[in-house]
Amino acid sequence: MPKDIRPFEEIRLLFANLPAPCAKSLAAVRARDAQLTKPPGALGRLEEIVEWLAAWQGKAEPTIDGPLVAVFAANHGVVAKGVSAFPPSVTQQMLDNFTAGGAAINQICKSFGVGLKVFELALEHPTGDFSEGPAMEENAAAATLAYGMEAIDGGIDLLAPGEMGIGNTTSAAAIYAALYGGPASKWTGRGTGVDDEGLARKNAVIDSALALHGPHLSDPLEILRRLGGREIAGMMGAILAARLNRIPVVLDGFVACSAAALLHAMDENAIAHCIAGHVSPEGGHREVLRRLGKKPLLDLDMRLGEGSGAAMAIGVVKGALACHRGMATFESAGVSGKS
């Protein structure tokens, strides 16, 4: 690789060798499913989930031995424009809460036997205010994406990227507006609970940023560095590394899907290994999932972030796999098949 290649070009090269789903593993799962003590298709999407696991893990007998929620945390300079109901200091305080085991994500992960790791991304150095200039330089954005790729280390076989960062729904909404067209109001929500004036400020800040960066927003990686945050870059890296290493991904909500949307904009096939864990009422998340071609597993009005919706969905994924692996076949149970 030439030494003078730009950081973003190194990332683009990774898309040239994305693994395909394993047809042999998929066929093996379907063959076993046909012998289980139930009518064909009776478990609905649970059957599809197991097929998805097998195809992307490349295993005729898929596993969930090392599921992980990887939470990326960062701060955003645009918070200075009054787009959030909480100050940036809350990001660190919530990380302390994660460490103490007091957050919702801790309880959900504990309930379903899911690992949890938190990746702190220079909280003391917020990104630039993207309404005044780029949020990140190219080197910094690429390095953070590369750091996110390390989240899959340690025998993980199912990944759910999550996030924590005051102001990051503003960043995510700006990304969606850049990818799919504005105005900002089509994509924004109230985030941590801004009032009407706060929502109006949020929309105005995003619209001004779109005008400022407009000539550069045809490139998803430029959208990332100009409008994104470090946690979004980290999640992009984690999702991409999961694909390269045959690890299925359960997507979380509004902010996490902005990372998936950027990858999808680079290559529509890049997130084929992902399923949507849930749909959030925040902003235009339902429309985002439609554009990504993802049908959510859950619709619980959750809008917390932290990977919480994806972690709940992992419970469904585990149940689906338990049925597939633990159910008796017609032959082993002595049950008559169709006449």
N, C-alpha and C positions, 0 to 999 in steps of 0.2 A: 504494500500500500504506500503511495507516495507520501513523503513526510509533510508536504505542503497542503495536503487535502484539508478542507475546512471541516470543523466539527460536525455541522449538520450533514455534510456529505457522507461522513462515516456512518451516521445513523441511517441515511437513506439506503446505503449498501446492505443493511441488515434485512431489508424487505425482499431481497433477491432470492433468499433461500428459506422461505417460510414453509414449515412442514405441512403436509396435507393430512386429512383424517385417514385413519387406518381402516380400509375396507374389510380386511380380514377379521379384525377385532369386532367391527360392527356386525358382520355376518354371524360370528360366533354368539354374540349377545342375542341377536334375533332368533337364532336357532334354539337357544335355551329358553327364551321367553315363550316360544311356541309350545314348549312342553310343560310349562308351569300350570298349576292347578287353578286356572281361571279362564274365562272366555277371552279370546284374542282381543287386545285393545282395552280390556276392562279397567286397567290401571291408568289409562289416559296418558297424560304428560309424564307421569312417573316412568313409564316405559321409555319415552323419548329421552328423559334425563340419563338413564343408564346407557342408552345408545350413544349419547353425546360424550359421556365419561369414557366409554370404551374406545370410541373413535379417536378422541384427542389424546388419551393416555397411551394408546397403542397397545391395550391389554384386553385380551379376551375375557379376563376376569378383573374388571376395574376395581380400584381401591379408593378408600378415603381414610388412609392411615395417618396422614400428616396435613390436615387442612389448616390454613393460616389466614387470619385477617391481618393485613399489613397496613397500618395507619401512618400516613405521611402528614407531617405538621409543618406549617410555614406561616409567615405573616406577610401582609400586603400593604404597600405604601398608599394605595388608593383609599384606605380607611380614613385617612386625614380629611377626605372630602365629605365625611359624614354619611357614609353609605351603610353603616352597621349600627345596631342598637347597643353593641358592646365594644369596649376598647380592646386594642391588640394584646394587652396583658392577659386577657382571658385565655388566649391560646396556650401560654405556658401553664396557667393555672389548671386548665383542663388536662394537660399532659401529666401534671402532678396527680390529678385525680385518677387518670388511667393507671399510673404507677401504683397508687394506693388501692386500686381495685374498686373504685367507687363510681365508675361511669356505667352507662347502659351497656356499652359494648362489652365491658368486663362480664356482666351478668349473662348476656346472650351467649358469649363464647364459652363461659363455664357451663351453661345449660346444655350445649350441644357438643362439648368436647372439642372445641376449636382453639388452636393456638392464637396468640395475639402478640404482635411486635409493633413497636412505635418507632418511627424514624423521624427524628427532629432535624429540621433543615434550616439552620442558622436563624433562629427566631429573633435574635438581637439585630439582625440585618434584614429588615423588610425589603421586598422588591420595590422597584421604583413606582411612583404614581403613574399608572399607564395613561391617565388623561393628560399628562404633561410630557411624556416620553416613553420609550420602551420599558417594560417591567424588568427585563433582564437583557444582558448582553448574550451574544450567541454562545460564547465559550461557557458561560455560567449555566445557560439553559441546557446545553448539550451535556455538561458534566453532571448536572442534577438528574437528567434522564438516565445517564449511564449508572449513576449511584442507585437509582430505583431498580435497575436490572439486578442488583445484588440481593434484592429482597427475597428472591426465590431460593437462595442457598439453604441447605439443611434438610433435604429429603421431603420437600413439600409435594403433595399430589393434588391439591386443590387450593386455589388462591382467591381471596376476596380483597382487593385494594380498597382502602378507606382513607379518609382525610380529616384533618382538623385545622382550621385557619380562619380567624375572624376576617371577614371581607371576601371570602372565597366564592360566595354565591354571585357576587358582582363580577368577579373574574370569569366564572363559568358562563354567566349570561352573556358577557361580552364575547366570549369564544363562540357561543351558539349564534349570536347575531352576525359575527364575522363569517361563520361557515354557511349559514342558511339564510341570511338577510335580515335586516332590521325592520322596524325600529326596535330599540332595546326593550320597550314595554311588552313586546311579543314574548320575551324570554324571561324577564325578571319576575321574582317573587319577593316576599318580605324577609327572606333569610332568617336572621335571628329575631325578627319581630319589629322591623322598622315601621313607623307610623306613615301616614299618607305623605307628609312632607319628606320623610326619609326616602320613601319609594320614588318620589319625584326627583330627588337629588340623585338617586342611584341611576335612574333612567337617563337623566341629563348628562351625568358623568360618562356613562357608556356611549351615548350618542356622540359626545364630543370626542371620545377616544377613537371611535370608528372613523370619524371625519379626519382626525389627525393621522391615523395609521393607514387610511384607506388604500393608498397605492401599493401597500406591501401585504395585503390580506388575502392574496390568492394562493399563498404558500402556507400550509398548515403549521410548519415549524416556525415560520415568522409570526403567525398568529399566537403560537405558544409563547414565544419570547417577548412579544409586544404586549399581549393582553393577559397572559397566564400567570401562574404562580409556581413556586418551587414544588408544592405538593402535587400539582397537576402534572408537572414534568416527571416527578418521581413515580406517579401512578402510570404514566405512559410507559416508562421504562420497565416497570414491573409487569405490565400486561404484555409488552413486546417480548420480554425475556421468557415469560410463561409460554408464549406461543413457540418460541425457538426451542424450548425444552419440553414440549408436549405436556404442559400443565393446564388443565381446564381452569377457566376464570369465571367467577360469579361477580357480576357488576353490581355496585351499590347505586346510589341515587343521583341527584342533580349534578353535584360537583364531580363525582367519580366518573360519570358518563361523559363529561367534557374531555377527559383524557382519552377515552375510547373513541369519541367522535373525531378527535384530531387524527388518531391512527386510521380510522375508517376513511377519513378524507384523503389520507396518503395512499391507501390501498383498501378497497372495499372488502377484500378477503382477510385483512389483517386482524379482525376481531371475530373471525368465524369460530374460534375456540371459546368464545364468551357467551354466557347467557345472562339475561337481566334478572337479578334477584328480586327486584320490586320496582314499582312505579311510585314516585314521590309527587305530592301535590305542589311542590315548589316550582314556580315559574312554568316553563314549557317542557317539563321533563317527559310528559306523555308523548308530545310531538317529537321530541328527540328520539325516543325509543322507536317510534314509528319510522323515522328516517333511517335509523340504524337497523331496522328489520328485526327488532327484538321484542318478543312477547314476555312481559314480566311474570314471574312465578307468583308473586304476592302483590296485593293492593290493599295496604293497611293504613294509608294516610300518614305514613312515617316520613319525616323530613329532618331527621336528626343529623344525618351524616355519620361519621365515625366508622363506617362500614356496617352499621347496625342492621340495615335492611338486607344486605347481602348475607350477614351472619345468620339472620333468621331463616333465609332461604336455604342456607347450608343444612339446616335441620330437615327441610323437605328433601334435599338431595340425598342426605344420609338415609332417610326413610325409604326413598326409591331404591337405593342400592341394597338395603336390607331385605326388601321384598324380593328383589331379583336373585340375590345370593342365598337367601334362607328358605324360600318357598320350596315345597316339595314338587316334584314332577308328577304327572299322571301315573307314570309307571311306578315310581318309588312309593307313592301314597296308595296305590291300588285303586285309584279313581278312574272310572270309565271315561274315555274321551268321547268326542262327538260321534254320534251314530251315522 
